[in-house]
Amino acid sequence: MPGRADPPCDNRPMFTGIVGGVGRIVQAQALGANLSYGLRAELEAPPGWLDDVVAGDSIAINGACMTVTELDATARRFWVDVSAQSLAITVGLAAPGPVNLEKSLRANDRLGGHLVSGHVDGIGVVTGFAASGESRTLRVQASASLARYLAVKGSITVNGVSLTLNRIDDSAQGCEFEINLIPHTLCVTTLGELHLGQRVNLEIDLIARYVERMLSSAPPRA
């Protein structure tokens, strides 16, 4: 897919898009003279969240899979190294602020959301965020390269949160999709803090990616 980069994790973990907690980037420091060398981010996790985490584990941060390089569970802190390549195709990893956190899926875990790889496929822009009863309606503009993978009632992750697409409007500029955010999602993720014009990490449905690949590489019929 155009614009995709190699995954930032050394292994191939999976996620579900069900956020396990809201953490915070405490500080992010370049690993060289500037961010072209990548950066090291220090994050604070919710109380007890790191009790079963060890160095080398994979954690999705705002939907981007990262490897824990160091941690101090007592202080609720862990560190990740983010490559320049990852910084170029994601948002929300280079500055202090709240982030969605999810540990990688274990074999005996419930699949509460959908299969998520933690590899950001593109950046979207929030074009609408309005109250709809107790919920909120989120609209996001995605690039034309992602449009073919989006379908009504299909799945997508926004900043690492597994969500269902309720409406899709295609245009020459790309694809604008609509999602309903229930109060629970707004409370337990960072999505309640979104604002117009904000850029967000998007990951398309894993199955849709494979279907597109199979169809594009299928041999011509005789």
Secondary structure in CASP SS format (residue, H / E / C, confidence):
PFRMAT SS
TARGET T0000
AUTHOR 0000-0000-0000
METHOD secondary structure of the structure
MODEL  1
M C 1.00
P C 1.00
G C 1.00
R C 1.00
A C 1.00
D C 1.00
P C 1.00
P C 1.00
C C 1.00
D C 1.00
N C 1.00
R C 1.00
P C 1.00
M C 1.00
F E 1.00
T C 1.00
G C 1.00
I C 1.00
V C 1.00
G C 1.00
G E 1.00
V E 1.00
G E 1.00
R E 1.00
I E 1.00
V E 1.00
Q E 1.00
A E 1.00
Q E 1.00
A E 1.00
L C 1.00
G C 1.00
A C 1.00
N C 1.00
L H 1.00
S H 1.00
Y H 1.00
G C 1.00
L E 1.00
R E 1.00
A E 1.00
E E 1.00
L E 1.00
E E 1.00
A C 1.00
P C 1.00
P C 1.00
G C 1.00
W C 1.00
L C 1.00
D C 1.00
D C 1.00
V C 1.00
V C 1.00
A C 1.00
G C 1.00
D C 1.00
S E 1.00
I E 1.00
A E 1.00
I E 1.00
N C 1.00
G C 1.00
A E 1.00
C E 1.00
M E 1.00
T E 1.00
V E 1.00
T E 1.00
E E 1.00
L E 1.00
D E 1.00
A H 1.00
T H 1.00
A H 1.00
R C 1.00
R E 1.00
F E 1.00
W E 1.00
V E 1.00
D E 1.00
V E 1.00
S C 1.00
A H 1.00
Q H 1.00
S H 1.00
L H 1.00
A H 1.00
I H 1.00
T C 1.00
V C 1.00
G C 1.00
L C 1.00
A C 1.00
A C 1.00
P C 1.00
G E 1.00
P E 1.00
V E 1.00
N E 1.00
L E 1.00
E E 1.00
K E 1.00
S C 1.00
L C 1.00
R C 1.00
A C 1.00
N C 1.00
D C 1.00
R C 1.00
L C 1.00
G C 1.00
G C 1.00
H C 1.00
L C 1.00
V E 1.00
S C 1.00
G C 1.00
H C 1.00
V C 1.00
D C 1.00
G E 1.00
I E 1.00
G E 1.00
V E 1.00
V E 1.00
T E 1.00
G E 1.00
F E 1.00
A E 1.00
A E 1.00
S E 1.00
G C 1.00
E C 1.00
S E 1.00
R E 1.00
T E 1.00
L E 1.00
R E 1.00
V E 1.00
Q E 1.00
A E 1.00
S C 1.00
A H 1.00
S H 1.00
L H 1.00
A H 1.00
R C 1.00
Y C 1.00
L C 1.00
A C 1.00
V C 1.00
K C 1.00
G C 1.00
S E 1.00
I E 1.00
T E 1.00
V E 1.00
N C 1.00
G C 1.00
V E 1.00
S E 1.00
L E 1.00
T E 1.00
L C 1.00
N C 1.00
R E 1.00
I E 1.00
D E 1.00
D E 1.00
S E 1.00
A C 1.00
Q C 1.00
G E 1.00
C E 1.00
E E 1.00
F E 1.00
E E 1.00
I E 1.00
N E 1.00
L E 1.00
I C 1.00
P H 1.00
H H 1.00
T H 1.00
L H 1.00
C H 1.00
V H 1.00
T C 1.00
T H 1.00
L H 1.00
G H 1.00
E H 1.00
L C 1.00
H C 1.00
L C 1.00
G C 1.00
Q C 1.00
R E 1.00
V E 1.00
N E 1.00
L E 1.00
E E 1.00
I E 1.00
D C 1.00
L H 1.00
I H 1.00
A H 1.00
R H 1.00
Y H 1.00
V H 1.00
E H 1.00
R H 1.00
M H 1.00
L H 1.00
S H 1.00
S C 1.00
A C 1.00
P C 1.00
P C 1.00
R C 1.00
A C 1.00
END
